[in-house]
Amino acid sequence: MSKKVKLYTIILVYWVTIVDMVAYFGLSSIRGFVEVAAIDVKSLQSPLITYWVSPFQIYESTLFGIFFGVLFIAVNELSDRLEVQRLSFGRVILMKSSIYLSGFIVSLCLVYFIMSQFSFFPKAELEQLRAEKSVFVLLILAFFFVGFQIVLINFMLQTVIKFGTNNLFNILSGKYRTPIVESRVFLFMDLKSSTTYAERLGSIKYSNMIKDCIDEINRIVDDYHADIYQYVGDEIVLTWKKDSLSDSSCLNIYFAFQNNLKKKGSYYQERYGVVPEFKAGIHGGDVTVAEIGNVKRDIAYYGDVLNTASRLQSICNDYGEHMLISRTLLNQLSSNSYEYGNLGKLQLKGKVEAVDVVSVRER
């Protein structure tokens, strides 16, 4: 199950649960009052009161929670496809919240329409209550309550996107407050001829091109189960836990990224006069993971693995290659989809022992 599916499942369960809790609280309050006041509901012969003390309210709230949860997910998915995330953090929250509030009204109308088809639903009595001021006040309070929940969950969603699902959960759980050792794979990608492009385009245009490239990789990280470790200038660093790397995702994502840039070649050529290309280095092994900082908390990785991956990326131009990988890691991957070239054991800068290096190309 992908991260996005897990997140959407949590959202759907959240809305059904929160709405059911409100309905259950209201039902319990009404039933409690009826019992304390020793009121005989049947003798009142009021379909409205009979409905209010029945469990049908829970069914109604569950239906509403499902409708609104699905709509919430649909809007979020659509906004991702329309690249709404490229707007500012605050604008995304406000825009989505406004749409979701409209969805709240649509969901309410849908539930009312469906429930009104059943004989036990007191449609006539509810229509009479429209003129009551207290009912209007309750609807306003309900609208503000849901509005607050929508803004809250939108803020949470944007926070998850900003920090990354795994990073956020790890920070919240305090998993790395005490440094631990993990076996991980790191992919370092850096823009080729970056200095030339920066001088030719100027800082603003160059920064926009890097931003577009980062947006491209952001669209596919979940598809390849990667975590974004950091962006450093025009360098992108991705990581995977070794035990969860069942295929060659660490290779596939690089070539998928490169192919996406080529597919949008006309866009980059028209806007920047160049189609960006990235070189990559990849290595895996044991690293130390720790949560650092109190003011701006983050997850940091330390170890020779990162240095090796970075050095492999830095020598790609020297050998006329786009991607270099250590043979140690390649032997642990299961992929015959690429062409491999043996460069032999190379002495990388800062390394005591030589590293057996392999080039990777698409067939």
C-alpha positions in Angstrom: 0.0 0.0 0.0 1.5 3.4 -1.1 1.9 6.3 1.3 -0.8 8.3 -0.4 -3.4 5.4 -0.1 -2.5 5.1 3.6 -2.9 8.9 4.1 -6.2 8.9 2.3 -7.5 6.0 4.3 -6.6 7.8 7.5 -8.4 10.9 6.3 -11.6 8.9 5.4 -11.6 7.2 8.8 -10.9 10.5 10.5 -14.0 12.2 9.0 -16.3 9.3 9.6 -15.1 9.0 13.2 -15.2 12.8 14.0 -18.8 13.1 12.6 -20.0 9.9 14.3 -18.5 11.2 17.6 -20.5 14.4 17.3 -23.7 12.5 16.4 -23.1 10.1 19.3 -22.6 12.9 21.7 -25.8 14.6 20.6 -27.8 11.3 20.7 -26.5 10.5 24.2 -27.4 14.0 25.5 -30.9 13.8 24.1 -31.4 10.2 25.5 -30.0 11.2 28.8 -32.4 14.2 29.1 -35.3 12.0 28.1 -34.4 9.5 30.8 -33.8 12.1 33.5 -37.0 13.9 32.7 -38.9 10.6 32.5 -40.4 11.6 29.2 -42.5 9.0 27.3 -41.3 9.5 23.7 -44.1 7.3 22.2 -46.8 9.3 24.0 -45.6 12.5 22.4 -46.3 11.1 18.9 -43.6 13.3 17.4 -41.7 11.8 14.4 -38.9 14.3 15.0 -38.3 13.4 18.6 -38.6 9.7 17.8 -36.0 10.1 15.1 -33.7 12.2 17.4 -33.5 9.4 20.0 -33.1 6.6 17.4 -29.8 5.2 16.2 -30.6 6.5 12.7 -28.6 9.6 13.5 -25.5 7.5 13.6 -26.3 6.0 10.2 -26.9 9.5 8.9 -23.6 10.8 10.3 -21.7 7.8 8.9 -23.1 8.4 5.5 -22.1 12.1 5.7 -18.6 11.2 6.9 -18.1 8.9 3.9 -19.4 11.4 1.4 -17.4 14.3 2.8 -14.3 12.1 3.3 -14.4 10.9 -0.4 -15.0 14.5 -1.6 -12.1 15.7 0.6 -9.8 13.1 -0.9 -11.0 13.8 -4.5 -10.4 17.5 -4.2 -6.9 16.8 -2.7 -6.1 14.4 -5.5 -7.4 16.8 -8.2 -5.4 19.7 -6.7 -2.2 17.5 -6.8 -2.8 16.9 -10.5 -3.4 20.6 -11.2 -0.2 21.3 -9.3 -1.9 23.6 -6.7 1.1 22.7 -4.4 3.1 25.2 -6.3 1.2 28.0 -4.6 2.3 29.4 -1.2 1.7 27.3 1.9 -1.0 29.7 3.2 -2.8 30.1 -0.2 -3.1 26.3 -0.6 -4.7 26.0 2.9 -7.2 28.8 2.3 -8.1 27.7 -1.2 -8.6 24.1 -0.3 -10.5 25.0 2.8 -13.0 27.1 0.8 -13.6 24.2 -1.6 -14.0 21.8 1.3 -16.5 24.0 3.0 -18.5 24.1 -0.2 -18.2 20.3 -0.2 -19.6 20.2 3.3 -22.8 21.8 2.1 -23.0 19.5 -0.9 -22.5 16.4 1.3 -25.2 17.7 3.7 -27.6 18.1 0.8 -26.8 14.6 -0.5 -27.4 13.0 2.9 -30.6 14.9 3.4 -31.8 13.8 -0.1 -31.0 10.1 0.5 -32.4 9.9 4.1 -35.6 11.7 3.0 -36.4 8.8 0.8 -37.1 6.6 3.9 -40.4 6.7 5.7 -38.9 7.0 9.2 -37.2 10.3 8.2 -39.2 13.3 9.6 -38.9 15.4 6.5 -42.0 17.6 7.0 -41.1 18.3 10.7 -37.5 19.3 9.8 -38.8 21.7 7.1 -40.9 23.4 9.7 -37.8 23.9 11.9 -36.2 26.1 9.2 -37.9 29.2 10.6 -36.6 28.5 14.1 -33.8 30.8 15.2 -32.2 28.2 17.4 -31.9 25.8 14.5 -30.2 28.5 12.4 -27.7 29.1 15.2 -27.0 25.4 15.5 -26.3 25.2 11.8 -23.9 28.2 12.0 -22.1 26.5 14.9 -21.9 23.3 13.0 -20.6 25.1 9.9 -17.8 26.8 12.0 -17.0 23.5 13.7 -16.5 21.7 10.4 -14.7 24.8 9.0 -12.2 24.6 11.9 -11.7 20.9 11.4 -11.1 21.5 7.7 -8.5 24.2 8.2 -6.9 22.0 10.9 -6.6 18.9 8.7 -5.5 21.0 5.7 -2.7 22.4 7.9 -1.8 18.9 8.9 -1.7 17.7 5.3 0.5 20.6 4.2 2.8 19.9 7.2 3.0 16.2 6.2 3.9 17.3 2.6 6.5 19.8 3.8 8.3 17.4 6.2 7.6 14.1 4.4 5.3 11.4 5.9 8.1 9.3 7.4 10.1 12.2 8.7 7.1 13.8 10.4 6.0 10.5 12.1 9.6 9.8 13.2 9.9 13.3 14.7 6.6 13.0 16.5 7.4 9.6 17.8 10.9 10.6 18.8 12.4 7.6 17.1 15.7 9.2 16.4 16.1 11.3 19.5 18.8 8.8 20.4 21.0 8.1 17.4 20.6 4.7 15.8 22.1 2.8 13.0 20.1 1.9 9.8 20.9 0.2 6.6 20.0 2.7 3.8 20.5 3.5 0.1 21.3 7.1 -1.0 20.9 8.6 -4.4 22.6 11.9 -5.1 21.5 13.8 -8.2 23.1 17.0 -9.4 22.5 19.2 -12.4 25.1 18.9 -15.1 26.8 22.1 -16.3 25.1 24.0 -13.5 27.7 26.8 -13.4 27.3 27.5 -17.1 23.5 27.5 -16.8 23.6 29.8 -13.8 25.8 32.3 -15.6 23.7 32.2 -18.8 20.3 32.4 -17.2 20.9 34.6 -14.2 20.0 33.8 -10.6 16.2 34.3 -10.8 15.7 32.3 -14.1 18.2 29.6 -12.9 16.4 29.3 -9.6 13.0 28.9 -11.4 14.5 26.1 -13.6 15.8 24.3 -10.5 12.4 24.7 -8.9 10.7 23.1 -11.9 13.2 20.2 -11.8 12.4 19.6 -8.1 8.7 19.7 -8.9 9.3 17.0 -11.4 11.0 14.7 -8.9 8.3 15.5 -6.3 5.7 14.1 -8.6 7.2 10.6 -8.7 8.9 10.1 -5.3 5.9 8.2 -3.9 5.7 6.0 -7.0 9.2 4.7 -6.2 8.8 4.7 -2.4 11.6 7.2 -1.9 12.1 9.7 1.0 13.5 13.1 0.1 16.4 13.7 2.4 17.4 17.2 1.3 17.8 19.7 -1.5 21.2 21.4 -1.5 21.3 24.1 -4.2 20.8 22.2 -7.5 21.4 18.8 -5.8 18.7 16.4 -4.8 19.3 13.6 -2.3 16.8 10.7 -2.0 17.0 7.7 0.4 15.4 4.3 1.0 15.6 1.8 3.8 17.5 -1.2 2.4 15.0 -3.8 3.8 12.1 -2.0 2.0 14.0 -1.8 -1.3 12.6 -5.0 -2.9 13.3 -3.9 -6.5 15.5 -1.4 -8.4 13.5 1.7 -7.4 16.7 3.6 -6.7 17.7 3.1 -10.3 14.3 3.4 -11.9 13.4 6.7 -10.3 16.5 8.4 -11.8 15.7 7.3 -15.3 12.0 8.1 -14.9 13.0 11.6 -13.8 15.4 12.1 -16.7 12.7 10.8 -19.2 10.1 13.2 -17.7 12.5 16.1 -18.3 13.0 15.0 -21.9 9.3 14.7 -22.4 8.9 18.3 -21.3 11.9 19.3 -23.4 9.9 21.9 -25.4 8.8 23.6 -22.2 12.3 23.9 -20.8 13.8 24.9 -24.2 11.2 27.6 -24.7 11.5 29.0 -21.1 15.2 28.5 -20.3 16.8 27.7 -23.6 18.1 24.3 -22.3 16.8 20.9 -21.3 18.3 20.1 -17.9 20.2 16.8 -17.4 21.2 15.4 -14.0 24.1 13.1 -13.1 23.7 10.6 -10.3 25.7 8.6 -7.8 24.3 5.8 -5.6 25.6 3.7 -2.8 24.2 1.9 0.2 25.2 0.6 3.7 24.9 1.4 7.4 24.4 5.0 8.4 23.8 6.7 11.8 20.4 8.5 12.0 19.7 11.2 14.5 17.1 13.9 15.2 18.8 17.2 15.4 17.9 20.7 16.5 15.3 22.1 18.9 14.2 25.2 17.0 14.2 23.7 13.6 14.1 19.9 14.0 15.2 17.6 11.3 16.4 14.0 10.6 20.1 13.8 9.7 22.1 10.9 8.4 25.9 10.5 9.0 28.3 8.0 7.6 30.7 7.0 4.8 27.8 5.9 2.6 26.7 9.5 1.9 30.2 10.5 1.2 30.7 7.7 -1.3 27.4 8.3 -3.1 28.3 12.0 -3.4 31.8 11.3 -4.7 30.4 8.9 -7.3 28.0 11.6 -8.5 30.9 14.1 -8.7 33.0 12.0 -11.0 30.3 11.2 -13.6 31.6 13.8 -16.0 35.1 12.5 -15.7 33.9 9.2 -17.2 31.2 10.6 -19.5 28.5 8.8 -17.6 25.1 9.9 -16.2 24.9 7.4 -13.3 27.5 5.6 -11.3 26.8 2.9 -8.6 29.0 0.9 -6.3 29.2 -2.8 -7.3 28.6 -3.7 -3.6 25.1 -2.2 -3.9 24.4 -3.3 -7.5 25.0 -6.9 -6.4 22.1 -6.5 -3.9 19.7 -5.3 -6.6 17.6 -7.4 -8.9 17.5 -5.7 -12.3 18.4 -6.7 -15.8 16.7 -3.7 -17.4 19.9 -1.6 -17.8 23.3 -1.8 -19.4 26.2 -1.9 -17.0 29.8 -0.9 -17.6 32.6 -2.0 -15.3 34.9 1.0 -14.4 37.0 -1.1 -12.0 38.2 0.0 -8.5 38.5 3.8 -8.3 40.2 5.8 -5.6 37.5 8.4 -4.6 38.5 11.6 -2.9 38.4 11.2 0.9 38.3 7.4 0.7 41.1 5.2 2.1 40.0 2.1 0.2 39.2 2.0 -3.5 35.6 1.5 -4.6 34.5 -0.9 -7.3 32.4 1.3 -9.6 29.8 0.4 -12.2 28.1 2.7 -14.8 24.4 2.4 -15.5 22.7 3.2 -18.7 19.3 2.5 -20.3 19.1 -0.2 -22.9 
